[in-house]
């Protein structure tokens, strides 16, 4: 399965699709305001969800607000997230 992750200021949405693009399910949870807690929770949620769906994760796409400096390839800000 492939997972699309939409990170918002208050919630994070995961959508799983199969190789043909058919939706396998969605999972929502609050976005942790502290970066390391967010990452730890995201990894935990992905692991539990992959196990529940009995599908290995083959790819991930992430959508989040922010400003990127394309010359340095660094994220300058994450919109309303204090990461």
Backbone bond lengths (Angstrom), bond angles and torsions (degrees), N, CA, C in turn:
res aa  C-N    CA-C-N  psi(-1)  N-CA   C-N-CA  omega(-1)  CA-C   N-CA-C  phi
1 X - - - 1.438 - - 1.517 108.61 -
2 X 1.312 113.70 157.42 1.456 121.88 174.05 1.516 106.64 -114.04
3 X 1.331 116.31 146.70 1.454 120.76 -177.91 1.526 109.69 -123.60
4 X 1.323 115.36 130.87 1.458 121.99 172.71 1.526 106.58 -103.02
5 X 1.332 116.41 130.13 1.456 122.35 -178.78 1.521 108.18 -115.33
6 X 1.325 116.62 120.41 1.467 122.83 177.63 1.527 107.12 -110.24
7 X 1.326 116.50 107.83 1.459 121.79 -177.38 1.516 109.24 -96.72
8 X 1.330 115.74 118.45 1.454 121.30 176.70 1.516 110.56 -114.67
9 X 1.304 115.94 175.36 1.454 121.07 -178.35 1.510 114.04 -66.21
10 X 1.336 117.62 -27.18 1.467 120.18 -178.35 1.518 113.74 -118.51
11 X 1.348 117.18 -25.92 1.463 119.08 -179.55 1.519 110.43 -140.91
12 X 1.326 114.56 155.64 1.454 122.45 173.92 1.524 106.82 -117.71
13 X 1.324 115.81 133.09 1.466 122.13 -178.90 1.518 108.73 -116.75
14 X 1.325 116.02 128.83 1.455 122.43 173.55 1.522 108.31 -110.02
15 X 1.320 116.72 135.33 1.460 122.00 175.16 1.520 106.89 -127.60
16 X 1.323 116.48 126.09 1.461 122.08 178.39 1.519 109.58 -102.44
17 X 1.342 115.64 137.95 1.460 121.42 176.23 1.523 108.85 -132.64
18 X 1.336 115.23 153.87 1.455 119.26 176.00 1.526 109.67 -86.89
19 X 1.328 116.69 -174.89 1.460 121.29 -178.00 1.513 114.75 -62.23
20 X 1.334 116.98 -23.53 1.470 121.47 178.61 1.529 112.13 -91.28
21 X 1.347 116.86 -0.84 1.454 120.42 -179.43 1.519 114.22 89.58
22 X 1.336 117.88 4.27 1.461 121.51 178.80 1.530 109.20 -74.17
23 X 1.336 115.46 131.01 1.461 120.31 -179.44 1.525 110.86 -67.54
24 X 1.330 115.11 130.59 1.460 121.54 178.14 1.526 111.77 -100.12
25 X 1.317 117.06 -18.67 1.455 120.33 179.53 1.512 112.60 158.87
26 X 1.338 114.61 169.49 1.457 122.76 178.57 1.518 109.28 -130.70
27 X 1.324 114.96 151.85 1.455 121.46 177.29 1.521 107.88 -142.70
28 X 1.346 116.92 128.69 1.465 122.56 177.79 1.512 109.44 -117.80
29 X 1.339 115.87 143.70 1.460 121.18 173.58 1.524 108.39 -155.13
30 X 1.330 117.16 157.05 1.464 120.27 -179.10 1.532 111.75 -62.16
31 X 1.316 116.53 142.64 1.456 121.98 174.61 1.523 108.57 -80.61
32 X 1.327 115.42 119.80 1.464 120.44 177.56 1.532 108.87 -67.78
33 X 1.329 118.41 132.49 1.463 120.07 -178.47 1.532 113.80 -73.99
34 X 1.337 117.47 -22.02 1.465 120.79 178.74 1.523 108.20 -92.73
35 X 1.331 116.81 129.15 1.467 122.08 -172.05 1.529 113.43 -54.41
36 X 1.342 118.38 -52.54 1.461 119.90 -175.88 1.522 111.59 -64.38
37 X 1.335 117.51 -37.52 1.471 120.27 176.40 1.527 109.92 -65.12
38 X 1.341 116.69 -38.14 1.462 121.08 177.84 1.533 109.87 -60.70
39 X 1.333 116.73 -50.24 1.467 121.13 -178.49 1.529 110.63 -61.37
40 X 1.335 116.65 -46.72 1.469 120.24 -179.65 1.530 111.32 -60.70
41 X 1.329 116.88 -43.35 1.465 121.03 179.83 1.530 110.70 -67.22
42 X 1.326 117.32 -41.58 1.464 120.87 179.50 1.528 110.75 -60.59
43 X 1.318 117.20 -46.63 1.465 120.89 179.00 1.526 110.19 -61.43
44 X 1.327 116.54 -43.79 1.463 120.82 178.60 1.525 111.36 -61.40
45 X 1.329 116.99 -45.54 1.472 121.46 179.98 1.528 110.82 -62.91
46 X 1.337 117.13 -43.10 1.465 120.41 179.56 1.526 111.25 -62.96
47 X 1.317 116.32 -43.21 1.468 120.20 -179.98 1.534 110.78 -63.25
48 X 1.322 117.07 -48.80 1.474 120.46 -179.26 1.532 110.93 -62.29
49 X 1.318 116.02 -42.01 1.468 120.45 -177.43 1.519 110.93 -67.14
50 X 1.329 117.54 -42.72 1.461 121.53 177.88 1.524 110.50 -60.47
51 X 1.332 115.95 -41.06 1.461 120.58 178.03 1.525 110.63 -66.11
52 X 1.329 116.95 -44.54 1.469 121.04 -179.28 1.531 111.36 -61.52
53 X 1.328 116.92 -41.42 1.465 120.89 -179.04 1.530 112.46 -82.98
54 X 1.332 116.86 -4.41 1.472 122.24 -177.84 1.522 111.96 53.17
55 X 1.330 114.68 42.18 1.462 120.65 -178.72 1.527 108.79 -134.93
56 X 1.320 118.60 130.68 1.457 119.06 173.54 1.535 109.92 -74.60
57 X 1.306 116.13 148.28 1.466 120.55 177.19 1.522 107.90 -83.29
58 X 1.337 115.59 122.46 1.462 121.30 -178.08 1.523 112.62 -104.02
59 X 1.321 117.06 -15.21 1.453 120.33 179.85 1.514 110.54 -167.59
60 X 1.326 115.60 152.91 1.466 121.73 -179.81 1.520 108.78 -135.92
61 X 1.338 116.07 136.61 1.462 123.05 170.82 1.526 106.86 -121.41
62 X 1.322 116.47 137.19 1.465 120.71 -177.39 1.513 109.78 -121.93
63 X 1.340 115.27 132.29 1.469 122.11 174.18 1.523 107.27 -118.26
64 X 1.338 116.37 124.76 1.459 119.79 176.02 1.521 108.88 -150.57
65 X 1.348 115.27 155.40 1.456 118.37 179.89 1.524 109.60 -70.90
66 X 1.315 116.19 154.97 1.453 117.68 174.82 1.507 113.62 157.93
67 X 1.324 113.06 172.39 1.460 122.23 178.47 1.519 107.37 -121.45
68 X 1.338 116.12 127.84 1.460 121.52 -178.57 1.525 109.27 -114.11
69 X 1.330 116.33 134.25 1.457 122.34 170.75 1.524 105.77 -87.73
70 X 1.323 116.80 104.06 1.458 120.42 -174.37 1.525 112.88 -70.50
71 X 1.338 118.43 -22.08 1.463 120.08 176.67 1.520 110.89 -68.11
72 X 1.338 116.50 -43.84 1.469 120.35 -178.61 1.527 112.49 -96.56
73 X 1.350 116.58 -11.39 1.464 123.03 -176.96 1.534 111.79 59.81
74 X 1.321 116.25 37.25 1.458 122.41 176.42 1.523 109.64 -113.99
75 X 1.316 115.17 145.80 1.458 120.59 174.47 1.522 107.63 -82.12
76 X 1.329 116.71 126.58 1.459 121.56 -178.15 1.526 110.99 -88.40
77 X 1.330 116.77 -34.84 1.463 120.40 177.71 1.521 108.56 -159.46
78 X 1.328 114.88 159.07 1.461 121.33 178.61 1.528 110.62 -113.88
79 X 1.306 117.22 45.56 1.458 120.37 178.38 1.513 111.19 58.31
80 X 1.320 117.07 -121.80 1.470 120.56 -177.37 1.521 113.37 -88.47
81 X 1.333 117.76 10.04 1.463 121.97 175.57 1.524 108.34 -99.14
82 X 1.322 117.49 137.02 1.464 121.78 -178.80 1.524 112.52 -92.61
83 X 1.317 116.86 44.13 1.471 120.84 179.23 1.506 108.98 -82.44
